[in-house]
Amino acid sequence: MAWIYLILAGSSEVLGVIGMNKVAKYKNLQAYATLFSAFIFSFIFLTIAMRTLPSGLSYAVWTGIGTVGGTLVGMLFYGEPRDWKRILFIGIILIAVIGLKSTS
């Protein structure tokens, strides 16, 4: 169950990144509500996951999901570059997180 909370925490982090883009573009109440609520839920879910999982592993997976998810959202929806180097480094992040999990 802790892993589900951790995935929810990372997914909420990605929603927070989307909220940041909305705030940068629109600066309205809905954009700020998306931004703050997503990050609040992200920290809540991370805190719950860390009750069971080691903090280093939890933080690495949480930031990995946020980094990879934010980069993919930028590439798919905000016109950010999709070159092979970015995709390579996304793969390296994923391999590092999997490596941390396998050694814990």
N, C-alpha and C positions, 0 to 999 in steps of 0.2 A: 504494500500500500504506500510505503514511503516513496517508492519510485514514481508512482502515479502523481503524488504531490510534487515531486521534483520536476516532472515533465510539465505539470500545470504551472509551476513557478517559471520555468523557462519560456513556456508559451505566453504567459502573461507579460514576461519581459519583452517578447517580440511585439505584443500588442502595445506596450509602452513606447516602443520605437515608432510604431505607426502613429501613436498619439503625438509624439514629438514632431513628426512630419506634418500632422494636421495643425498643430499649434503654430508651426513655422509658416504655414500657408494661410490659415483662416483666423487664428487668434479669437475664436469664439468660445462660448461656455461649453459646448459639446466637445470641442477639441481638448480643452483643459480637463474636462471630466473623464474623457478616455485616457488621457495621459496619467492623471493621478490615480484613478481607480485601478488601472492596469498595474502600475508599480506597487500600489498597496497590496493587491492580491498576490503579486509576485513575491513580495517579502513575507506575506502570511504563509503562502504555500512552502516557501523555502524554509521558514522557521519550523513548520510542522515536519517537513522531510528530515531536517537536521536533528530531530529528536531521536531518530533511529539510525540514520546514515552518518558516516564520519563527515566532519565539517569540510575538510579539504576536498574530498570527493564531491560532496554536495555543491560546493562553490564552483568547482571546475566544470561539473556537468551543467549547472545553472548558467554560468557565463558562456559555456560552449553553445548551449541551445540559443541563448540570446544573441551571440555573435553570428553564428551560422544563420539563424532565422532572420535576424536583422539584415544581414548581407543579401540573403535570398529575396527577401521582400523588396529591398532596394533594387536588386537586379530585375525582378519580375514586374514590379509595379511603378517604380520611380525612375526608370531609365538609366540606372547606373551601369557601368561597363560590365560585360559578361566574358571577359577574356580568360584564357586558359590559366593564367597565373592566379587569378582570384579563385577559380574553381579548385585548383591544386591546393591552395592554402586552406580552403574550406575542408577539403579531404584530410589534410594534415591535422586540423583541429579535431575532426571526428575520430581519427586514428588515436590521437592523444587521449581523448576522453574514454574511448574504448579500452585503451591500455591502462589507464588509471583504474577503471572498473575491474578489469581482469586481475589486477595485482592487489586489490583491496579484499 
